[in-house]
Amino acid sequence: MYAFGAFELDPLSHELRRSGVRIKIQDQPFLILVKLLERPGQVVTRDELRFALWHEGTFVDFDTSLNSAVKRLREALGDSVEAPQFIETLPKLGYRFVAPVEVRPPGLRVAPAESKPSGVKRRVPWRLRATAAALLFAGTAATFFYVRSRGAPPSLALEVVPLTGLGETEKSAAFSRDGNHVAFVVPEPAERAAIYIMVIGGEQPLRLTADANDCTEGKLIARVE
């Protein structure tokens, strides 16, 4: 895979991407780009490109067709003849790729996540704190409406009860958009550590994951939504 500027080109999958977004490109402009990227900074002659694009015995106006293919390639890259960022024209000789080119292993597109130093205490994100507060509020509200629905007198004192009903410690709660479900993490014990989801007011939570190793805030919110 070749990387240059905001672009990535994968010769195996025949893909050209700009900032991760795939760009539509025809076969001949793509092949010309591959030939230029194989020899960055060097002249690739018009004859070399002609033999790469057309088999021997093909009847075509080579000069016009090659000029047209290079023009379409420049349009795909947003490049220009007057002020080339990528492809320089050498009149009557050929073309040269002038931008820096990086060769990457196939499939390597996203940089690995930055590792966190061990022993550093992480601050609890405000969103998790907010969901914990919302969980407590929802539990109180659910209890209140349940008591009201059973016809209890208004003067009856409210009793706060756990929303999930599990014996373990739950954390990182997140509610669904319709307010009918809540997802949460059980960090321990190890045999029960996982992401769970349950219906508000239900009796038994549903286990969603095999363990809690990937219980990040984003994945938890994605599960409940």
Backbone bond lengths (Angstrom), bond angles and torsions (degrees), N, CA, C in turn:
res aa  C-N    CA-C-N  psi(-1)  N-CA   C-N-CA  omega(-1)  CA-C   N-CA-C  phi
1 M - - - 1.457 - - 1.530 108.99 -
2 Y 1.335 116.00 138.57 1.459 122.09 179.84 1.536 109.22 -110.12
3 A 1.336 115.54 140.36 1.459 121.21 177.63 1.522 108.75 -127.20
4 F 1.333 115.51 133.09 1.469 120.26 178.13 1.522 107.56 -152.14
5 G 1.322 116.30 131.01 1.457 120.00 -176.43 1.517 110.25 56.25
6 A 1.347 116.54 -129.08 1.465 121.61 177.56 1.523 111.52 -93.05
7 F 1.339 117.49 8.76 1.460 121.61 -172.69 1.525 111.54 -105.13
8 E 1.354 113.55 153.56 1.458 122.74 171.51 1.520 107.90 -136.14
9 L 1.323 116.66 135.90 1.463 121.25 178.88 1.513 109.16 -125.73
10 D 1.336 115.45 127.91 1.461 121.70 178.20 1.522 108.06 -113.97
11 P 1.331 118.85 104.98 1.463 120.91 -178.97 1.519 113.25 -63.44
12 L 1.343 117.58 -29.20 1.467 120.39 -176.89 1.519 111.96 -71.59
13 S 1.318 116.78 -43.94 1.468 120.43 -179.08 1.524 112.57 -92.84
14 H 1.336 116.48 -1.75 1.472 122.00 -179.42 1.534 110.13 56.43
15 E 1.333 115.58 51.63 1.464 121.31 -178.41 1.524 110.45 -124.83
16 L 1.321 114.86 137.44 1.463 122.47 171.46 1.516 107.09 -121.44
17 R 1.324 116.82 126.05 1.461 121.31 -177.09 1.520 110.30 -125.74
18 R 1.340 115.33 144.61 1.451 122.36 173.08 1.520 107.74 -118.37
19 S 1.326 116.95 115.63 1.474 122.76 -177.72 1.523 110.78 53.91
20 G 1.327 116.22 38.51 1.457 121.39 177.46 1.510 115.04 87.47
21 V 1.336 118.36 -9.01 1.470 122.03 -178.10 1.524 108.72 -98.15
22 R 1.321 116.39 127.48 1.461 120.74 -177.81 1.524 111.13 -69.21
23 I 1.344 115.81 137.21 1.461 122.62 -179.12 1.522 108.39 -110.24
24 K 1.316 115.69 135.18 1.451 120.06 177.93 1.521 109.52 -75.43
25 I 1.339 116.17 127.57 1.461 120.98 -178.46 1.520 108.25 -147.15
26 Q 1.321 116.58 140.43 1.452 121.58 -178.13 1.529 110.97 -78.84
27 D 1.335 115.35 167.95 1.463 120.48 -173.00 1.529 112.93 -63.19
28 Q 1.332 117.68 -47.45 1.459 119.40 -176.24 1.526 112.86 -65.52
29 P 1.337 120.42 -47.37 1.467 119.60 175.07 1.535 112.11 -59.77
30 F 1.338 116.87 -37.02 1.469 120.19 179.28 1.522 110.48 -63.90
31 L 1.339 117.08 -44.31 1.457 120.52 -178.88 1.531 111.20 -66.06
32 I 1.324 117.37 -37.94 1.464 120.68 176.61 1.532 110.13 -61.26
33 L 1.323 116.26 -43.21 1.467 120.09 179.69 1.525 111.10 -63.20
34 V 1.333 116.83 -40.46 1.467 119.79 178.29 1.528 110.23 -60.53
35 K 1.342 116.87 -45.11 1.462 120.57 -179.52 1.531 111.63 -62.63
36 L 1.317 117.39 -37.92 1.470 120.63 179.22 1.524 111.21 -70.62
37 L 1.343 117.03 -38.72 1.466 120.59 -178.68 1.525 111.78 -71.46
38 E 1.324 117.06 -25.09 1.462 119.87 177.87 1.530 111.42 -68.34
39 R 1.337 115.98 -24.33 1.478 119.87 -179.44 1.525 110.30 -135.19
40 P 1.328 117.97 64.79 1.469 120.46 -178.44 1.526 111.33 -62.50
41 G 1.328 115.54 137.82 1.456 120.50 179.77 1.511 113.88 82.87
42 Q 1.340 118.01 -6.23 1.452 121.58 -179.56 1.527 110.17 -110.02
43 V 1.307 115.40 156.23 1.457 120.78 179.63 1.522 109.70 -80.12
44 V 1.325 115.66 127.53 1.462 122.41 171.63 1.521 106.01 -107.15
45 T 1.311 117.13 114.11 1.460 121.17 -171.88 1.523 111.30 -71.95
46 R 1.304 114.53 160.68 1.459 120.88 177.55 1.530 110.11 -64.02
47 D 1.332 117.63 -36.33 1.459 120.04 178.62 1.529 111.31 -64.30
48 E 1.343 116.92 -39.84 1.464 119.86 177.81 1.522 110.82 -61.48
49 L 1.310 116.42 -43.80 1.457 120.11 179.27 1.527 110.97 -67.64
50 R 1.322 116.92 -36.45 1.460 119.86 179.53 1.521 110.49 -62.17
51 F 1.334 117.04 -45.73 1.464 120.32 -179.61 1.534 111.22 -68.51
52 A 1.330 117.58 -28.18 1.470 120.33 179.04 1.527 111.85 -75.70
53 L 1.340 116.14 -31.19 1.467 119.91 -174.94 1.528 113.08 -90.54
54 W 1.312 117.29 -33.29 1.456 119.88 -174.82 1.534 110.69 -128.19
55 H 1.314 114.77 135.24 1.461 119.98 178.16 1.526 110.16 -70.65
56 E 1.307 114.36 157.05 1.466 119.54 178.56 1.534 109.41 -62.55
57 G 1.287 115.79 134.37 1.455 120.64 -178.32 1.508 113.85 96.01
58 T 1.359 116.73 -3.60 1.462 120.14 177.46 1.522 109.29 -75.37
59 F 1.331 116.25 131.71 1.456 121.14 -179.97 1.519 109.14 -99.18
60 V 1.319 116.25 108.07 1.451 121.56 -178.00 1.530 108.25 -158.03
61 D 1.316 116.39 154.30 1.464 121.12 174.37 1.529 107.08 -76.85
62 F 1.346 116.93 92.36 1.465 121.77 -171.28 1.528 112.43 -58.76
63 D 1.299 117.08 -47.02 1.462 119.98 -175.61 1.521 111.37 -61.62
64 T 1.321 116.24 -49.34 1.471 119.87 -179.18 1.520 111.18 -64.42
65 S 1.328 116.58 -43.45 1.466 120.20 -178.10 1.528 111.27 -66.90
66 L 1.340 116.58 -39.37 1.465 119.47 179.28 1.525 110.41 -67.50
67 N 1.315 117.16 -42.32 1.471 120.16 177.83 1.518 110.68 -60.27
68 S 1.334 116.40 -40.27 1.461 120.56 -179.91 1.534 111.09 -66.27
69 A 1.345 116.90 -40.08 1.470 120.08 -179.63 1.526 111.03 -67.27
70 V 1.331 117.75 -39.90 1.468 120.92 177.87 1.526 110.32 -66.35
71 K 1.329 116.90 -36.67 1.459 120.41 178.08 1.529 110.88 -62.92
72 R 1.334 117.20 -43.64 1.468 120.43 178.25 1.522 111.19 -65.04
73 L 1.340 116.58 -34.82 1.466 119.99 177.09 1.516 110.58 -64.87
74 R 1.315 117.45 -44.57 1.464 120.14 178.50 1.534 110.86 -61.40
75 E 1.319 117.22 -38.18 1.466 120.30 178.84 1.532 110.46 -63.86
76 A 1.318 117.02 -39.30 1.474 120.11 179.03 1.518 111.52 -65.68
77 L 1.338 116.72 -34.13 1.468 121.07 -178.65 1.521 112.81 -89.68
78 G 1.331 117.47 -9.75 1.458 120.16 -175.20 1.513 111.50 71.25
79 D 1.317 116.88 30.94 1.460 122.81 -177.23 1.531 110.09 -99.59
80 S 1.327 116.73 167.75 1.462 120.75 179.67 1.527 110.10 -140.22
81 V 1.333 115.30 156.83 1.458 120.71 178.94 1.523 110.59 -71.58
82 E 1.344 116.67 -39.54 1.460 121.54 -175.05 1.522 112.45 -68.43
83 A 1.337 117.61 -40.80 1.473 121.32 -179.23 1.525 108.87 -132.90
84 P 1.313 116.73 73.71 1.473 120.06 -174.22 1.530 112.68 -69.30
85 Q 1.320 115.47 131.17 1.459 121.40 172.40 1.531 110.70 -95.89
86 F 1.335 115.36 -26.37 1.464 119.55 -175.56 1.535 112.54 -123.40
87 I 1.326 117.42 -50.42 1.468 120.35 -171.52 1.520 110.03 -115.10
88 E 1.310 114.90 118.67 1.458 121.40 177.41 1.536 109.37 -100.66
89 T 1.331 115.90 133.86 1.456 120.88 178.26 1.522 110.26 -92.97
90 L 1.321 115.17 131.02 1.462 121.85 173.76 1.525 106.23 -110.32
91 P 1.336 117.52 100.93 1.462 121.19 -171.78 1.527 113.00 -49.27
92 K 1.352 113.93 131.83 1.470 124.17 176.93 1.529 113.62 63.18
93 L 1.333 117.01 4.26 1.463 119.87 -179.06 1.524 111.54 -116.62
94 G 1.324 116.95 -56.59 1.458 119.12 -178.86 1.514 111.48 167.00
95 Y 1.345 116.01 -145.99 1.464 121.58 -174.67 1.527 108.80 -138.43
96 R 1.335 114.73 157.83 1.457 120.68 179.39 1.517 108.42 -139.83
97 F 1.361 116.76 134.73 1.461 121.36 176.73 1.523 107.84 -86.63
98 V 1.340 116.86 119.28 1.467 120.64 -169.70 1.525 114.13 -103.42
99 A 1.330 118.68 -9.67 1.474 120.44 -179.14 1.526 110.20 -86.99
100 P 1.336 118.28 153.33 1.467 120.71 175.66 1.521 110.97 -61.21
101 V 1.321 116.56 140.14 1.471 122.81 -178.20 1.521 109.15 -123.38
102 E 1.334 114.62 133.22 1.465 120.80 177.21 1.525 108.73 -114.46
103 V 1.323 115.96 131.56 1.465 120.94 177.66 1.524 108.09 -97.16
104 R 1.351 115.89 123.74 1.463 121.16 -177.89 1.522 110.12 -118.20
105 P 1.342 117.15 157.02 1.469 119.76 174.44 1.522 109.95 -62.71
106 P 1.344 118.53 149.76 1.473 121.19 179.55 1.518 111.34 -57.25
107 G 1.332 116.31 137.01 1.455 122.14 175.99 1.504 114.67 84.37
108 L 1.330 119.09 -5.37 1.465 121.04 -179.11 1.522 109.13 -86.11
109 R 1.341 116.31 102.70 1.452 120.37 -178.06 1.524 111.84 -121.99
110 V 1.332 116.71 -34.93 1.465 119.95 -175.42 1.507 109.44 -109.94
111 A 1.328 117.25 129.81 1.461 121.44 178.95 1.522 109.74 -65.82
112 P 1.345 118.77 143.98 1.466 120.85 179.25 1.512 111.41 -63.94
113 A 1.329 114.33 149.89 1.462 119.71 -178.90 1.516 110.38 -64.74
114 E 1.323 116.21 144.85 1.457 121.16 -179.60 1.506 109.96 -69.00
115 S 1.323 116.66 127.50 1.463 121.17 -178.21 1.518 110.24 -75.26
116 K 1.333 115.32 146.95 1.463 122.63 179.51 1.518 109.58 -91.53
117 P 1.342 119.20 131.22 1.465 120.80 177.51 1.513 110.66 -60.06
118 S 1.349 115.97 137.66 1.453 119.99 178.93 1.516 110.11 -69.58
119 G 1.326 115.33 147.20 1.448 120.79 177.50 1.513 114.62 84.64
120 V 1.346 117.59 -2.50 1.453 120.04 179.65 1.520 109.08 -91.04
121 K 1.289 117.10 125.86 1.453 122.08 -178.98 1.508 110.03 -74.68
122 R 1.327 115.98 125.53 1.457 121.25 -178.71 1.515 110.30 -91.20
123 R 1.321 115.36 139.88 1.460 120.30 176.03 1.511 109.41 -76.46
124 V 1.315 116.03 141.00 1.467 120.57 178.32 1.514 108.35 -74.72
125 P 1.361 118.36 122.43 1.465 120.39 -179.45 1.516 111.28 -59.26
126 W 1.338 114.73 148.15 1.461 119.27 -178.67 1.522 111.55 -61.47
127 R 1.322 116.10 -28.73 1.468 117.95 -177.73 1.523 111.12 -68.28
128 L 1.346 116.60 -36.27 1.457 119.52 177.44 1.522 111.01 -68.82
129 R 1.352 114.42 -39.33 1.470 116.94 177.52 1.523 110.77 -62.92
130 A 1.324 115.58 -38.26 1.459 119.41 -179.67 1.523 111.56 -66.70
131 T 1.351 116.50 -40.27 1.459 118.65 -179.84 1.525 111.33 -68.02
132 A 1.351 116.98 -34.20 1.457 119.78 177.32 1.527 110.71 -64.22
133 A 1.345 115.39 -42.37 1.458 119.14 177.19 1.523 111.28 -64.82
134 A 1.353 115.38 -39.20 1.461 119.43 179.06 1.519 111.13 -65.48
135 L 1.347 116.59 -34.87 1.457 120.64 178.20 1.519 111.19 -63.94
136 L 1.330 116.12 -43.65 1.464 119.99 178.54 1.516 110.77 -64.23
137 F 1.337 116.28 -43.30 1.460 120.29 179.46 1.530 110.91 -63.57
138 A 1.355 116.10 -42.28 1.462 119.18 -179.10 1.520 111.16 -64.73
139 G 1.349 116.65 -37.81 1.452 119.31 178.17 1.515 111.71 -63.25
140 T 1.334 115.81 -42.76 1.463 119.73 178.04 1.523 110.87 -64.12
141 A 1.336 116.21 -44.47 1.465 120.25 -179.22 1.520 111.24 -64.52
142 A 1.351 116.73 -41.30 1.460 119.79 -179.86 1.512 110.98 -63.06
143 T 1.332 116.20 -40.58 1.466 120.17 178.03 1.520 110.78 -63.35
144 F 1.333 116.51 -42.25 1.456 121.19 -179.18 1.526 111.43 -61.06
145 F 1.325 116.16 -49.21 1.466 119.26 -178.35 1.527 111.89 -68.75
146 Y 1.327 116.65 -31.40 1.456 119.25 176.41 1.526 110.60 -65.22
147 V 1.336 115.81 -44.73 1.466 119.33 178.36 1.519 110.99 -63.23
148 R 1.344 116.27 -42.74 1.464 119.80 178.90 1.520 110.89 -60.93
149 S 1.362 116.74 -40.75 1.468 119.29 -178.30 1.512 112.64 -67.31
150 R 1.351 117.79 -23.36 1.463 121.54 178.57 1.518 112.65 -86.70
151 G 1.321 115.19 3.29 1.457 119.02 176.22 1.497 114.89 79.05
152 A 1.307 119.69 23.06 1.457 122.05 179.26 1.522 109.78 -71.55
153 P 1.318 118.59 147.38 1.455 121.09 -179.95 1.516 111.34 -64.46
154 P 1.352 119.22 147.74 1.467 122.80 -178.35 1.504 113.82 -57.21
155 S 1.333 117.77 -25.76 1.456 120.27 -176.33 1.525 112.78 -80.65
156 L 1.358 116.39 -4.86 1.454 119.52 -178.28 1.526 109.92 -66.24
157 A 1.311 118.19 129.40 1.465 121.86 -179.95 1.522 110.13 -69.26
158 L 1.321 115.45 141.02 1.455 120.45 -179.67 1.522 109.96 -81.79
159 E 1.331 114.50 144.74 1.463 120.44 177.08 1.522 108.25 -117.16
160 V 1.318 117.63 122.15 1.463 122.29 179.41 1.524 108.44 -80.05
161 V 1.348 116.12 124.52 1.450 121.36 -179.55 1.526 108.64 -122.22
162 P 1.325 118.29 154.66 1.476 120.20 178.26 1.524 110.99 -60.68
163 L 1.329 115.51 140.59 1.468 120.27 -179.07 1.509 111.68 -73.98
164 T 1.343 117.78 -36.83 1.464 120.22 -174.22 1.519 112.68 -90.00
165 G 1.290 117.08 -33.38 1.455 119.51 179.83 1.522 114.06 80.69
166 L 1.334 118.53 7.37 1.463 121.11 177.50 1.523 110.15 -84.82
167 G 1.324 114.87 157.65 1.452 119.34 -179.87 1.515 113.68 -83.82
168 E 1.361 117.41 -16.30 1.452 121.05 -177.71 1.540 110.78 -86.26
169 T 1.329 113.89 175.67 1.462 120.08 177.09 1.521 109.28 -86.68
170 E 1.331 116.51 124.17 1.459 120.30 178.57 1.529 108.89 -104.04
171 K 1.338 115.76 153.18 1.460 120.66 178.44 1.520 109.47 -151.19
172 S 1.350 115.00 172.64 1.473 122.91 174.26 1.524 111.46 55.23
173 A 1.326 116.76 50.14 1.466 119.73 -179.73 1.518 111.40 -73.17
174 A 1.334 116.48 147.73 1.466 122.48 176.24 1.519 108.16 -145.47
175 F 1.335 116.53 135.04 1.457 122.05 -178.53 1.515 110.97 -96.97
176 S 1.324 117.27 149.14 1.462 121.71 174.21 1.519 109.05 -71.29
177 R 1.335 116.20 162.82 1.455 119.87 -176.79 1.528 112.61 -63.06
178 D 1.355 116.87 -32.95 1.463 118.81 -179.84 1.523 112.62 -83.82
179 G 1.332 117.34 -4.26 1.457 120.71 177.33 1.515 114.43 77.37
180 N 1.330 118.52 9.45 1.461 121.18 -176.15 1.527 113.08 -94.59
181 H 1.330 117.66 -16.36 1.464 121.01 -177.16 1.529 110.09 -129.89
182 V 1.308 114.94 155.01 1.451 121.10 174.71 1.533 107.93 -134.97
183 A 1.335 116.06 134.03 1.466 121.56 175.79 1.525 107.89 -110.46
184 F 1.323 115.77 147.24 1.458 119.26 -178.26 1.526 109.12 -155.56
185 V 1.334 115.41 167.37 1.469 121.98 -178.36 1.519 108.82 -111.42
186 V 1.321 115.24 134.53 1.467 121.78 169.42 1.529 106.19 -106.18
187 P 1.343 118.58 105.02 1.474 120.58 -174.56 1.520 114.77 -76.51
188 E 1.342 117.57 -24.40 1.450 120.31 -178.15 1.523 108.45 -158.81
189 P 1.337 118.54 156.90 1.481 127.88 5.15 1.525 111.88 -71.73
190 A 1.325 116.78 168.09 1.461 122.10 -171.90 1.523 112.13 -58.03
191 E 1.353 117.30 -37.75 1.464 118.71 -175.72 1.537 112.38 -71.72
192 R 1.327 117.79 -14.93 1.478 120.43 179.33 1.513 111.84 -114.97
193 A 1.346 117.52 0.17 1.465 120.61 -177.85 1.521 110.03 -66.52
194 A 1.344 116.84 120.76 1.467 121.91 -177.18 1.516 108.94 -177.05
195 I 1.346 115.19 177.80 1.466 122.15 170.23 1.526 107.96 -93.43
196 Y 1.334 116.66 133.43 1.456 122.15 178.39 1.530 109.40 -121.59
197 I 1.317 116.39 158.32 1.466 122.31 174.32 1.514 107.81 -141.32
198 M 1.317 116.83 145.21 1.453 120.20 179.15 1.520 110.37 -151.74
199 V 1.296 115.51 157.29 1.459 122.14 175.91 1.524 108.50 -75.20
200 I 1.345 115.93 136.72 1.466 119.53 177.04 1.531 108.88 -59.16
201 G 1.315 116.55 123.09 1.459 120.36 -179.14 1.510 112.67 89.63
202 G 1.353 117.94 -2.87 1.455 121.43 179.32 1.517 111.26 -76.92
203 E 1.325 115.02 176.92 1.455 119.80 -175.41 1.533 113.15 -104.52
204 Q 1.336 117.33 -35.58 1.458 119.47 -172.61 1.525 110.73 -126.62
205 P 1.343 119.72 120.00 1.473 121.36 177.09 1.515 111.28 -72.52
206 L 1.335 115.59 154.63 1.469 122.23 178.18 1.519 109.12 -102.87
207 R 1.325 116.88 128.43 1.472 121.55 179.10 1.521 108.89 -81.30
208 L 1.359 116.63 128.33 1.463 121.21 -175.18 1.520 113.52 -102.84
209 T 1.336 118.98 -29.09 1.462 121.05 -175.54 1.519 110.03 -125.22
210 A 1.343 113.74 162.59 1.465 119.55 -179.42 1.518 112.15 -76.73
211 D 1.337 116.58 -29.55 1.457 120.14 179.31 1.516 108.13 -152.03
212 A 1.329 116.24 -176.47 1.469 121.68 -176.60 1.509 112.14 -107.87
213 N 1.333 118.38 16.08 1.469 120.30 -176.48 1.507 113.04 -65.86
214 D 1.351 117.04 -31.04 1.471 119.79 -177.93 1.519 112.17 -109.19
215 C 1.312 116.27 29.20 1.468 120.29 -176.86 1.515 110.53 -82.66
216 T 1.308 117.82 66.36 1.452 121.48 175.98 1.513 109.85 -85.85
217 E 1.318 114.66 164.80 1.470 118.81 -178.75 1.521 111.57 -59.97
218 G 1.343 116.85 -44.38 1.467 119.73 -177.97 1.515 111.66 -63.27
219 K 1.369 118.25 -42.74 1.450 120.89 -178.81 1.523 110.93 -68.17
220 L 1.331 117.40 -34.87 1.451 120.41 178.83 1.518 110.63 -64.85
221 I 1.335 117.08 -44.94 1.461 121.05 179.27 1.515 110.42 -64.97
222 A 1.353 116.92 -37.37 1.469 120.21 178.80 1.536 109.90 -65.00
223 R 1.313 118.08 -36.50 1.479 121.43 -179.78 1.527 110.87 -64.44
224 V 1.311 117.17 -44.07 1.457 119.75 -175.14 1.508 112.28 -76.76
225 E 1.362 117.59 -24.60 1.454 119.90 179.08 1.502 112.29 -87.82
